[in-house]
Amino acid sequence: MTEPSNKNPNIGLIQIPKSTNNSINTYLEKNNSNIIPINIQSHLNIPNILKKIHGILFIYDFEHIENSLAPAEDELKDFLIKCIQANKPILCTGYGLQILNSCLGGLNPISTPSHSSNNKESSYHRIFISPGSKLASILGSGGFVRINSRHSYSITETQKSSNFIASAYSLDDGIIEAIESTEDVYIIAVQFNPEIRGEMPPHFDKLFTSLIKACKKTQNSVY
């Protein structure tokens, strides 16, 4: 990890489980941001953390974590809700989408084993990204694209919070693959895992650069 710069925005990184592949960390740092690792636990000093960070990247590969190592969902939700209330930019991947959805009144996800990985190897399927969505604007276009899939639980329109709109769907069964805030704020979540960069089309790196830009805007508004 490079030496933090005061000129760069601080991105709070919640990564579950902690990965030995630091590709995304390297990418964020090379694109002018500082990483602040956050370990979600009881008695977390949330106000102090919120003073230090300008946004959140929440990566949760739920399929591949031991139950004994998973943090309590209530603590994750409490932290994310505080970030939302503080107007911090938020990007969630994987199971992070479902946690974020529940923070704003979404219902429990449903079982979708056809979307799960096989022996820790990702499966793949095609999705449709809605033209005109924030996600499409970030990526440069909407339409059809092939993505990785590592989740056995999902949400549909029935489970989705009314505070979000769906911006991507699975072509096979209509499962929601991305959500974004209905407000003019940077809160985006994707069901797939773009942080596994070798498994995704290169233009999905724009998700992370868009988060950096949103955090930089937050940083500049503080001073």
QUITA-V280291 format. One record per backbone hydrogen bond with DSSP energy under -0.5 kcal/mol. CO is the residue of the C=O (numbers start at 0). NH is the residue of the N-H. E is the energy in kcal/mol with one decimal. If there is no record, write none. Layout:
co=CO nh=NH e=E
co=CO nh=NH e=E
This chain:
co=4 nh=7 e=-0.9
co=8 nh=10 e=-0.6
co=8 nh=33 e=-3.0
co=9 nh=11 e=-0.6
co=9 nh=53 e=-3.4
co=9 nh=54 e=-0.7
co=10 nh=35 e=-2.7
co=11 nh=13 e=-0.6
co=11 nh=56 e=-2.8
co=12 nh=14 e=-0.6
co=12 nh=37 e=-2.5
co=13 nh=58 e=-3.1
co=15 nh=60 e=-3.1
co=19 nh=21 e=-0.8
co=21 nh=25 e=-2.7
co=22 nh=26 e=-2.3
co=23 nh=27 e=-2.6
co=24 nh=28 e=-2.3
co=25 nh=29 e=-2.5
co=26 nh=30 e=-1.2
co=27 nh=32 e=-0.7
co=28 nh=31 e=-1.3
co=31 nh=8 e=-0.6
co=33 nh=10 e=-3.5
co=33 nh=35 e=-0.5
co=34 nh=36 e=-0.6
co=35 nh=12 e=-2.1
co=37 nh=39 e=-0.7
co=40 nh=43 e=-0.9
co=43 nh=45 e=-1.9
co=44 nh=48 e=-1.8
co=45 nh=49 e=-2.7
co=46 nh=50 e=-1.2
co=47 nh=51 e=-0.8
co=48 nh=51 e=-1.0
co=48 nh=52 e=-1.6
co=53 nh=88 e=-0.8
co=54 nh=11 e=-2.9
co=55 nh=57 e=-0.5
co=55 nh=90 e=-2.3
co=56 nh=13 e=-2.5
co=56 nh=58 e=-0.6
co=57 nh=59 e=-0.5
co=57 nh=92 e=-2.6
co=58 nh=15 e=-2.8
co=59 nh=61 e=-1.3
co=59 nh=94 e=-2.6
co=60 nh=63 e=-1.8
co=61 nh=64 e=-1.0
co=65 nh=68 e=-1.9
co=65 nh=69 e=-0.7
co=66 nh=69 e=-0.8
co=71 nh=74 e=-0.5
co=71 nh=75 e=-1.7
co=72 nh=76 e=-3.0
co=73 nh=77 e=-2.3
co=74 nh=78 e=-2.0
co=75 nh=79 e=-2.5
co=76 nh=80 e=-2.9
co=77 nh=81 e=-1.9
co=78 nh=82 e=-1.9
co=79 nh=83 e=-2.6
co=80 nh=84 e=-2.6
co=81 nh=85 e=-1.5
co=82 nh=87 e=-2.5
co=83 nh=86 e=-1.7
co=88 nh=55 e=-2.7
co=89 nh=187 e=-2.5
co=90 nh=57 e=-2.9
co=91 nh=189 e=-2.4
co=92 nh=59 e=-1.2
co=92 nh=95 e=-1.9
co=93 nh=96 e=-1.9
co=94 nh=98 e=-1.9
co=95 nh=99 e=-2.6
co=96 nh=100 e=-2.6
co=97 nh=101 e=-1.8
co=98 nh=102 e=-1.4
co=99 nh=103 e=-0.8
co=100 nh=103 e=-0.8
co=100 nh=105 e=-2.3
co=101 nh=104 e=-1.4
co=109 nh=153 e=-2.5
co=111 nh=114 e=-2.2
co=112 nh=115 e=-1.6
co=114 nh=150 e=-1.5
co=116 nh=118 e=-0.6
co=117 nh=120 e=-1.8
co=120 nh=117 e=-2.7
co=122 nh=148 e=-2.3
co=124 nh=146 e=-2.7
co=125 nh=170 e=-2.2
co=126 nh=128 e=-0.5
co=126 nh=144 e=-1.9
co=127 nh=129 e=-0.5
co=127 nh=168 e=-2.0
co=128 nh=142 e=-2.9
co=129 nh=132 e=-1.7
co=132 nh=136 e=-2.1
co=133 nh=137 e=-2.4
co=134 nh=138 e=-2.5
co=135 nh=139 e=-1.7
co=135 nh=140 e=-0.7
co=142 nh=128 e=-3.2
co=144 nh=126 e=-2.7
co=146 nh=124 e=-1.8
co=148 nh=122 e=-2.3
co=149 nh=62 e=-0.5
co=151 nh=111 e=-3.3
co=153 nh=109 e=-2.9
co=154 nh=175 e=-2.2
co=155 nh=159 e=-1.6
co=158 nh=106 e=-1.9
co=160 nh=163 e=-1.6
co=162 nh=181 e=-1.9
co=164 nh=179 e=-2.0
co=166 nh=129 e=-2.5
co=167 nh=176 e=-3.1
co=167 nh=177 e=-1.2
co=168 nh=127 e=-2.7
co=169 nh=173 e=-1.8
co=174 nh=169 e=-2.8
co=176 nh=190 e=-2.8
co=176 nh=191 e=-0.6
co=177 nh=166 e=-2.3
co=177 nh=167 e=-1.1
co=178 nh=188 e=-2.5
co=179 nh=164 e=-2.5
co=182 nh=184 e=-1.9
co=184 nh=186 e=-1.3
co=185 nh=89 e=-2.6
co=186 nh=180 e=-2.2
co=187 nh=91 e=-2.2
co=188 nh=178 e=-2.6
co=189 nh=93 e=-0.8
co=191 nh=93 e=-1.8
co=192 nh=195 e=-1.6
co=194 nh=196 e=-1.7
co=195 nh=198 e=-2.1
co=196 nh=199 e=-1.0
co=200 nh=203 e=-2.2
co=201 nh=204 e=-2.0
co=202 nh=205 e=-1.4
co=203 nh=206 e=-1.4
co=204 nh=207 e=-0.9
co=204 nh=208 e=-1.7
co=205 nh=209 e=-2.3
co=206 nh=210 e=-1.5
co=207 nh=211 e=-2.1
co=208 nh=212 e=-2.2
co=209 nh=213 e=-2.2
co=210 nh=214 e=-2.6
co=211 nh=215 e=-2.5
co=212 nh=216 e=-2.1
co=213 nh=217 e=-1.8
co=214 nh=218 e=-2.8
co=215 nh=219 e=-2.5
co=216 nh=220 e=-1.4
co=217 nh=221 e=-0.8
co=218 nh=221 e=-0.9
co=218 nh=222 e=-0.9
